[in-house]
């Protein structure tokens, strides 16, 4: 495992000359973020595929629900599995397996000959998505230098939004041909790109250090941060070792209950629960139905508005990448919750039945809602999740947060049509608005600031040793 140290400006262990090393971080970021695209693609693609699938298989309403839910359900299991194996096998191997399962699941879904096979394939896709949604941000946060970490991890969220937009566009192009099989199977393409890329990637230096492969860790740090001298790279690894030592040996689950760590667990879980109950996936999955309720007649205008939502989501996530390391996490999170809460009040007002003249107001407010979400509530829980937990507890802590994310994703996506049918859009969006208001108050009191602080410094403040 441990390889010989590199000397001077000679070739690195990965066969690249030093002057070409600057590209390595960018390549790794692009690769890990591509897993975010798989996530987003699969979230969005079912919106356009489902009406066609129901024609092919004559599925009941419950069957439809189960088919949609299969992804978040599989993802809950995937997050747990990734947490179990991200430490023993390493982040890289877990991501490698995810990409294979993803490619297989996409092809199986696209060629399914029965409803049961399709549900099974979507469960498998969910498994891969849940596992990679845990391992990829972890890999990214552990690779990135502290001053870029916010932007680098936000790249993962950006690719989720790019995946959603891509799936909306794919749906729009393929829908007139009834080609739902292609809609689902196309997910195999980015999955195979990920598989190829991850084969040629180095492992996370923090994981290598955790496994005692010190020299290898130093090589990876020099590879991804070519501006550091050999001594500086050694110092980075020494800091990781120090943080690891401060964390104590193999802390058990009780470490999560320690005074230092418990608030982090509660905060990250709450951040994801609030992200989901803000109603984001009601909008992402059901945008055309919402547009119809708002008074937009005609499927083409509904679809165009849906694509518009996808575009705003992508653009504002790009903005997030620029501001997250400048303004900091805390002010951005508070602003995001206040902005989404206010937008939801306006959406709720504009969705009054029999008032089609309010449709443009509803659409504008929906765009504002997505913009506030994308600049804040979208990327920040992922970022916090990947940077707050001490190394020794990181994968398990992230798993708990991911399970919360996927479980509430599932609950909201299922509850939305029922609540909408019973109480109408005005009440439904007002409920989301109340949750966002709670989110603003919660962030005001509890959101920590981690801007520009290294993972090791964060770790020093939250050592699980206190619990053991
Ligand atoms: C959420 C997803 C959501 C997406 C929308 C992510 O941060 O976890 O559930 O669909 O943002 O962009």
Boltz pocket constraint, residues with backbone or C-beta under 6 A from the ligand:
constraints:
  - pocket:
      binder: B
      contacts: [[A, 43], [A, 157], [A, 160], [A, 161], [A, 164], [A, 275], [A, 280], [A, 281], [A, 284], [A, 313], [A, 377], [A, 378], [A, 379], [A, 405], [A, 409]]
      max_distance: 6.0
